Amino acid sequence: MSSKTIFLNQAVYDYLCDVSLHESEVMTALRKETAELEMAVMQIAPEQGQFMTLLVQLLGVRNAIEIGTFTGYSALAIAMGLPDDGCLLACDVSQEWTAIGRKYWQRAGQAHKINLRLAPALETLNALLADGKAGEFDFAFIDADKENYRNYYERCLQLLRPGGLIVVDNVLWGGSVADSENKKPDTCAIREFNLFVKSDARVDISMIPMGDGLSLIRKK
């Protein structure tokens, strides 16, 4: 037993994956191709993808938003938790990176659930609100440019129904958020975002030390 979250050294992490990870061959192949890219650090961990699939299933999500798709691993994880007629609106600006994801979405039989929008995410989110889509989504995943986290959060909060869930990635940012000497813009943005959400009376929150830190934020 422990009075605080256990530290995962490599042996414990390997054990966790060995006894709990159910990663499909398609997702493994996508993750391995992504690992060869210069920006591979942007890839979420497989246990995080599986966790998000489970969250989507538990919540009965039908309509979801993703902000920051990269090569499509997280989008595929979310789509796999959706019903066959569910929809994920995936927001990204890179044709090159998302093209990698598209072929794996097809191979996994999930492409029909994923609506990819190649445009700045704020433009897409603002257009949804202008079209009267407020309150029509069940789930949102935010994993894009850190200085816009607060802007993405506010739009997603409007787009989600009461009881909907926002999942925000990188909230521990490699531990740098706890280093008061670190004044880099991304670190400061995440630090300020975390403090804001903690005091936001519109939501319930739980921050968990999975991957690079995940905040689970439930709209009241």
NORLINTA-V418163 format. One record per residue. N is the residue number from 1. PSI is psi in whole degrees, 0 to 359 (999 if undefined). NEAR is the number of other ideal C-beta (glycine too) atoms within 10 Angstrom. Layout:
BEGIN
<<N PSI NEAR> <N PSI NEAR>>
END
This chain:
BEGIN
<<1 156 2> <2 145 6> <3 358 4> <4 168 5> <5 134 9> <6 143 8> <7 129 8> <8 99 13> <9 177 9> <10 322 7> <11 316 8> <12 320 11> <13 316 12> <14 320 11> <15 315 12> <16 312 12> <17 320 14> <18 321 8> <19 354 7> <20 344 10> <21 127 13> <22 74 8> <23 126 16> <24 162 14> <25 323 9> <26 316 18> <27 323 22> <28 316 12> <29 319 15> <30 316 25> <31 321 20> <32 321 9> <33 318 16> <34 325 21> <35 342 11> <36 351 7> <37 154 15> <38 327 6> <39 28 11> <40 337 13> <41 342 9> <42 351 17> <43 134 19> <44 160 24> <45 152 16> <46 324 18> <47 331 16> <48 318 21> <49 316 25> <50 321 19> <51 318 20> <52 323 25> <53 315 20> <54 318 12> <55 314 19> <56 319 26> <57 315 13> <58 324 10> <59 351 16> <60 39 12> <61 136 22> <62 326 15> <63 122 19> <64 159 29> <65 140 30> <66 131 29> <67 104 28> <68 96 23> <69 330 27> <70 237 23> <71 11 27> <72 7 29> <73 312 24> <74 322 25> <75 318 29> <76 320 28> <77 316 27> <78 314 28> <79 324 25> <80 339 20> <81 349 23> <82 153 23> <83 169 12> <84 333 8> <85 14 8> <86 168 21> <87 133 18> <88 122 28> <89 108 22> <90 124 29> <91 125 23> <92 170 24> <93 357 16> <94 114 14> <95 321 10> <96 310 8> <97 316 17> <98 336 21> <99 328 12> <100 313 18> <101 321 25> <102 318 16> <103 328 15> <104 327 23> <105 319 24> <106 313 13> <107 327 16> <108 356 19> <109 28 12> <110 358 22> <111 328 18> <112 346 13> <113 348 23> <114 118 25> <115 101 12> <116 127 20> <117 112 20> <118 91 13> <119 160 11> <120 132 15> <121 323 26> <122 324 15> <123 315 12> <124 315 18> <125 318 24> <126 323 13> <127 321 12> <128 316 20> <129 320 12> <130 332 9> <131 7 9> <132 28 8> <133 8 16> <134 136 15> <135 9 12> <136 358 14> <137 153 24> <138 338 20> <139 142 27> <140 141 28> <141 123 28> <142 119 26> <143 66 23> <144 208 23> <145 129 15> <146 327 23> <147 346 14> <148 7 18> <149 314 26> <150 319 14> <151 316 15> <152 317 25> <153 313 22> <154 319 11> <155 315 23> <156 323 26> <157 323 17> <158 324 15> <159 337 23> <160 148 25> <161 161 13> <162 134 9> <163 353 11> <164 162 23> <165 132 24> <166 129 25> <167 125 25> <168 128 25> <169 162 25> <170 27 22> <171 349 23> <172 342 20> <173 53 21> <174 16 13> <175 353 10> <176 337 15> <177 337 22> <178 358 11> <179 102 13> <180 343 7> <181 346 5> <182 110 15> <183 19 9> <184 146 12> <185 314 9> <186 317 16> <187 314 17> <188 320 15> <189 316 18> <190 318 24> <191 314 20> <192 321 15> <193 314 22> <194 316 19> <195 322 11> <196 312 12> <197 323 20> <198 324 11> <199 5 7> <200 110 14> <201 353 6> <202 351 11> <203 163 18> <204 143 13> <205 157 15> <206 124 9> <207 128 16> <208 144 15> <209 59 13> <210 138 18> <211 234 19> <212 23 18> <213 127 19> <214 134 24> <215 127 24> <216 120 17> <217 111 24> <218 126 16> <219 127 19> <220 999 9>>
END
